[in-house]
Amino acid sequence: MFRSILLGLFSLVCVCAPFSGASAEIYPNIDEPTRFHIAVPKGHLKDLLRWSPSRVPMVSPHRGGPMPGYPENALETLENATKYGPAILEVDVATLQDGTIVLMHDYTLDRTTTGTGQLHDTTWQTAKSLNLRDKSGKVTPFRIPRLSDALMWAKGRAILNLDIKRGTDFSLVMDLVRKTDTLDHVMAITYSVKQAVTFNRIAPQMMLSVRIRSTSELQTVKNAGIPLNRVVAWAGRRLLDPAVYRMLHNNGIMVMQGTLGFDDTSLDHQIMLSGNDSQYLAIVGRGADIIATDRHWAAQKAIRFPALVYFLRGKARSN
């Protein structure tokens, strides 16, 4: 049994314990069976991701939200990320030699698994026996998931933002989305307007992340015939002028702002060094609606407070 609070058409469900909070520790841990789930009514993802003054700011954990002991692109990592807040989980989608579509960022197995060699030379029979490594290289008990498994996991839990790697056929990805009936829990990243046009032709009901950082880029998207009610604007990794956020909002478009990366120039890195995670909330105040980050635990804590999101407590589900 659990209770939920309805925000418009959508329920954001806090299951069990309240948020126990990240301190200054960069990798806080939540031991309680806390889960923040997103339930999207059939056919209404476009409404959840359309901007309105009452929109709820959200966080998008990069590569599923890896932390120590939780490798990138693992089902267990996705589940762990929902302990910290409701999420649009970015995951990487790649294809094996036998056509199996899996979650994997690299084109080789060496960095993130106990295997070696090229991903496209690997079959599912081999891949499913490998263990995943976390960022430090530590071997975990977790295995490479198939995309179909991740889609089934996402139902009623989260939204997956699919970063589809070179060599993976988007049509085959959509076949899995339709087979698993998960269109309301996925969106797709595009890297050019041309690619967005192709994706929209193949899957006209799919939500797309499209780079829009100016009035001219917005006009290019309009001219390409991509429906704006199917678009989330990708702002890149640099903050936009507040007027650009307002312009996009006036067109009903939510903006995903990238803070991700631990290089010296990334916003995540700068915020981490400052010790002031409330800067994530300032980014929301500037106009960002979704924060794409490698520090999801910090961003979640910063943007979740009673003026923005309300949750009710209940008992954890067994599944």
C-alpha positions as CSV (number, residue, x, y, z in Angstrom):
1,M,0.0,0.0,0.0
2,F,1.1,3.5,-0.7
3,R,-0.3,7.0,-1.0
4,S,0.4,9.6,-3.6
5,I,-0.2,13.3,-4.3
6,L,-1.6,14.3,-7.6
7,L,0.0,17.2,-9.4
8,G,-2.3,17.9,-12.3
9,L,-2.5,14.7,-14.2
10,F,0.6,13.2,-12.7
11,S,1.5,11.5,-9.5
12,L,4.9,11.8,-7.9
13,V,5.0,9.1,-5.4
14,C,7.2,9.1,-2.3
15,V,7.4,5.6,-1.0
16,C,8.2,5.1,2.7
17,A,10.8,7.3,4.5
18,P,11.4,11.0,4.1
19,F,14.5,12.4,2.4
20,S,17.3,11.9,4.9
21,G,19.5,14.5,3.3
22,A,22.9,14.8,1.8
23,S,25.4,16.6,4.0
24,A,28.6,18.2,2.8
25,E,29.7,14.6,2.0
26,I,29.9,14.3,-1.8
27,Y,28.4,10.8,-1.8
28,P,25.6,10.7,0.8
29,N,23.9,7.4,1.3
30,I,20.3,6.6,2.0
31,D,19.7,3.3,3.7
32,E,15.9,3.6,4.1
33,P,13.7,2.0,1.4
34,T,12.8,5.4,0.1
35,R,11.7,5.7,-3.5
36,F,10.3,8.8,-5.4
37,H,8.4,7.5,-8.4
38,I,6.7,9.2,-11.4
39,A,3.5,7.7,-12.7
40,V,2.4,9.1,-16.1
41,P,-1.1,8.5,-17.3
42,K,-1.2,6.9,-20.8
43,G,-0.7,9.5,-23.5
44,H,0.2,12.4,-21.2
45,L,4.0,12.5,-21.1
46,K,3.9,15.5,-23.4
47,D,1.8,17.3,-20.8
48,L,4.2,16.5,-17.9
49,L,7.1,17.9,-20.0
50,R,5.3,21.0,-21.3
51,W,6.2,24.2,-19.5
52,S,3.7,26.0,-17.4
53,P,4.1,28.4,-14.5
54,S,3.2,25.5,-12.1
55,R,5.8,23.1,-13.6
56,V,7.8,21.0,-11.1
57,P,11.6,21.3,-11.5
58,M,13.3,18.0,-12.0
59,V,16.7,16.3,-12.1
60,S,18.2,14.1,-14.8
61,P,21.0,11.9,-13.5
62,H,23.7,11.4,-16.2
63,R,24.3,7.7,-17.2
64,G,21.6,6.7,-14.7
65,G,23.2,8.3,-11.6
66,P,26.3,6.3,-10.8
67,M,27.7,6.5,-7.2
68,P,30.3,4.4,-5.4
69,G,29.2,0.8,-5.7
70,Y,26.6,1.7,-8.3
71,P,28.0,1.6,-11.9
72,E,26.6,3.7,-14.7
73,N,23.8,2.3,-16.8
74,A,22.8,-0.5,-14.3
75,L,19.2,-1.2,-13.3
76,E,20.3,-1.1,-9.6
77,T,21.8,2.3,-10.2
78,L,18.5,3.6,-11.7
79,E,16.7,2.2,-8.6
80,N,19.2,3.8,-6.3
81,A,18.8,7.2,-7.9
82,T,15.1,7.2,-7.2
83,K,16.0,7.2,-3.4
84,Y,17.1,10.9,-3.8
85,G,14.1,12.2,-5.8
86,P,11.9,11.7,-8.9
87,A,14.1,11.5,-12.0
88,I,14.4,11.7,-15.7
89,L,17.2,9.2,-16.0
90,E,19.6,9.6,-18.9
91,V,20.9,6.2,-20.1
92,D,23.1,5.1,-23.0
93,V,21.7,2.7,-25.6
94,A,24.0,0.5,-27.7
95,T,23.7,-2.7,-29.9
96,L,25.6,-6.0,-29.6
97,Q,26.8,-8.2,-32.4
98,D,23.6,-10.3,-32.3
99,G,21.3,-7.3,-32.3
100,T,20.6,-7.3,-28.6
101,I,20.1,-3.7,-27.5
102,V,21.7,-2.9,-24.1
103,L,22.5,0.0,-21.8
104,M,26.2,0.8,-22.3
105,H,28.1,4.1,-22.9
106,D,31.4,3.0,-24.2
107,Y,32.1,1.2,-27.5
108,T,34.4,-1.2,-25.6
109,L,33.8,-3.4,-22.5
110,D,37.1,-2.6,-20.7
111,R,36.3,0.4,-18.6
112,T,32.9,-0.5,-17.2
113,T,32.8,-4.3,-17.1
114,T,34.9,-7.3,-16.3
115,G,35.1,-8.1,-20.0
116,T,37.4,-6.8,-22.8
117,G,37.1,-6.0,-26.4
118,Q,34.7,-4.2,-28.7
119,L,31.0,-4.0,-27.8
120,H,29.9,-4.7,-31.4
121,D,31.9,-7.9,-31.4
122,T,30.1,-9.2,-28.2
123,T,27.0,-11.3,-28.1
124,W,24.3,-11.3,-25.4
125,Q,25.4,-14.8,-24.3
126,T,28.8,-13.3,-23.4
127,A,27.6,-9.8,-22.2
128,K,25.1,-11.1,-19.7
129,S,27.8,-13.0,-17.8
130,L,29.9,-9.9,-17.2
131,N,29.9,-7.8,-14.0
132,L,29.8,-4.1,-14.1
133,R,32.5,-1.9,-12.5
134,D,31.8,1.4,-10.7
135,K,33.6,4.6,-11.5
136,S,36.6,3.6,-9.3
137,G,36.9,0.3,-11.2
138,K,35.5,-1.8,-8.3
139,V,33.7,-4.9,-9.5
140,T,30.0,-4.9,-8.5
141,P,27.5,-7.8,-8.5
142,F,25.5,-6.0,-11.1
143,R,25.2,-7.0,-14.8
144,I,24.7,-5.3,-18.1
145,P,20.9,-4.7,-18.6
146,R,19.0,-5.1,-21.9
147,L,17.1,-2.0,-23.0
148,S,13.9,-4.0,-22.8
149,D,14.5,-4.7,-19.1
150,A,15.2,-1.1,-18.4
151,L,12.0,-0.1,-20.1
152,M,10.0,-2.5,-18.1
153,W,11.7,-1.2,-14.9
154,A,10.8,2.4,-15.8
155,K,7.0,1.8,-15.9
156,G,5.5,3.8,-13.0
157,R,8.9,4.7,-11.7
158,A,10.8,7.1,-13.8
159,I,11.3,8.6,-17.3
160,L,14.3,7.3,-19.3
161,N,16.1,9.8,-21.6
162,L,17.7,7.6,-24.2
163,D,21.1,8.6,-25.6
164,I,21.2,6.3,-28.6
165,K,24.8,5.5,-29.6
166,R,26.2,5.3,-33.1
167,G,25.3,2.0,-34.8
168,T,22.0,1.6,-33.0
169,D,18.9,1.7,-35.1
170,F,16.3,4.0,-33.7
171,S,13.5,2.0,-35.4
172,L,14.5,-1.1,-33.4
173,V,14.6,0.9,-30.2
174,M,11.1,2.1,-30.9
175,D,10.0,-1.5,-31.6
176,L,11.0,-2.3,-28.0
177,V,9.3,0.8,-26.7
178,R,6.1,-0.2,-28.4
179,K,6.4,-3.9,-27.3
180,T,6.9,-2.9,-23.7
181,D,4.2,-0.2,-23.9
182,T,6.5,2.4,-22.4
183,L,6.1,5.4,-24.7
184,D,4.9,7.4,-21.7
185,H,8.2,6.7,-19.8
186,V,10.8,7.5,-22.5
187,M,12.2,10.4,-24.4
188,A,15.1,10.5,-26.9
189,I,18.2,12.7,-27.2
190,T,18.9,14.2,-30.6
191,Y,22.2,15.8,-31.7
192,S,21.0,17.8,-34.6
193,V,17.8,19.1,-36.1
194,K,18.2,16.6,-39.0
195,Q,18.3,13.7,-36.5
196,A,15.3,15.2,-34.7
197,V,13.4,15.2,-38.0
198,T,14.3,11.6,-38.6
199,F,13.3,10.5,-35.1
200,N,10.0,12.4,-35.3
201,R,9.2,10.7,-38.6
202,I,9.8,7.3,-37.1
203,A,8.1,8.0,-33.8
204,P,5.8,11.0,-34.0
205,Q,4.6,10.5,-30.5
206,M,8.1,10.4,-28.9
207,M,9.3,13.3,-26.7
208,L,12.7,14.6,-28.0
209,S,15.5,16.5,-26.5
210,V,16.6,19.0,-29.1
211,R,19.4,21.6,-28.8
212,I,17.8,25.1,-28.6
213,R,19.8,28.0,-27.2
214,S,18.6,31.0,-29.1
215,T,15.6,32.4,-31.1
216,S,17.3,31.4,-34.3
217,E,17.7,27.8,-33.2
218,L,14.1,27.7,-32.1
219,Q,13.0,29.0,-35.5
220,T,15.1,26.3,-37.2
221,V,13.2,23.6,-35.2
222,K,9.9,25.2,-36.1
223,N,10.8,25.4,-39.8
224,A,11.8,21.7,-39.7
225,G,8.2,20.8,-38.7
226,I,9.1,19.3,-35.3
227,P,6.0,19.8,-33.0
228,L,7.1,22.0,-30.1
229,N,4.8,20.1,-27.8
230,R,7.1,17.1,-28.3
231,V,10.3,19.0,-27.5
232,V,12.4,19.6,-24.4
233,A,15.1,22.2,-25.2
234,W,18.7,21.1,-24.4
235,A,20.5,24.2,-23.3
236,G,24.0,22.7,-23.2
237,R,26.5,23.0,-20.4
238,R,26.6,26.7,-20.2
239,L,23.9,28.9,-18.6
240,L,21.7,30.8,-21.0
241,D,20.6,34.4,-20.7
242,P,17.4,34.5,-18.6
243,A,15.6,36.0,-21.6
244,V,16.3,32.8,-23.6
245,Y,14.7,30.7,-20.9
246,R,11.7,33.0,-20.9
247,M,11.4,32.9,-24.7
248,L,11.4,29.1,-24.6
249,H,8.8,29.0,-21.8
250,N,6.6,31.4,-23.7
251,N,6.5,28.7,-26.4
252,G,5.6,26.1,-23.8
253,I,9.0,24.4,-23.9
254,M,10.8,23.1,-20.9
255,V,14.5,23.6,-20.7
256,M,17.1,20.9,-19.7
257,Q,20.2,22.6,-18.4
258,G,23.4,20.6,-18.3
259,T,25.7,21.0,-15.3
260,L,27.3,17.6,-15.8
261,G,31.0,16.8,-15.9
262,F,33.8,16.9,-13.3
263,D,36.2,18.8,-15.6
264,D,37.3,22.2,-14.4
265,T,34.8,24.0,-16.6
266,S,31.7,22.1,-15.7
267,L,29.1,23.7,-13.5
268,D,28.9,20.5,-11.4
269,H,32.6,20.8,-10.6
270,Q,32.4,24.5,-9.8
271,I,29.5,23.9,-7.5
272,M,31.2,21.0,-5.8
273,L,34.3,23.1,-5.1
274,S,32.2,26.0,-3.8
275,G,30.6,23.7,-1.2
276,N,27.3,25.6,-1.9
277,D,24.9,23.1,-3.5
278,S,22.1,25.7,-3.3
279,Q,23.5,27.0,-6.6
280,Y,21.4,24.3,-8.3
281,L,18.3,26.0,-7.0
282,A,19.6,29.3,-8.3
283,I,19.9,27.7,-11.8
284,V,16.2,26.7,-11.5
285,G,15.5,30.3,-10.5
286,R,17.3,31.5,-13.6
287,G,14.9,29.5,-15.8
288,A,16.1,25.9,-16.0
289,D,13.4,23.2,-15.6
290,I,15.4,20.0,-15.6
291,I,19.0,19.8,-14.4
292,A,21.2,17.2,-16.1
293,T,23.9,16.4,-13.7
294,D,26.6,14.0,-12.4
295,R,25.7,15.1,-8.9
296,H,22.0,14.1,-8.8
297,W,21.9,13.6,-5.0
298,A,23.1,17.2,-4.5
299,A,20.8,18.7,-7.1
300,Q,17.8,16.8,-5.7
301,K,18.4,18.0,-2.2
302,A,18.8,21.6,-3.4
303,I,15.7,21.9,-5.5
304,R,13.3,19.9,-3.4
305,F,11.6,22.0,-0.7
306,P,7.9,22.6,0.2
307,A,7.4,25.6,-2.1
308,L,8.2,23.5,-5.1
309,V,7.2,19.9,-4.5
310,Y,5.0,18.2,-1.9
311,F,5.1,14.5,-1.2
312,L,3.1,12.2,1.0
313,R,4.5,9.3,2.9
314,G,3.3,5.7,2.7
315,K,4.6,2.2,3.0
316,A,7.1,0.7,0.5
317,R,5.8,-1.5,-2.3
318,S,7.1,-5.0,-2.4
319,N,8.0,-5.0,-6.1
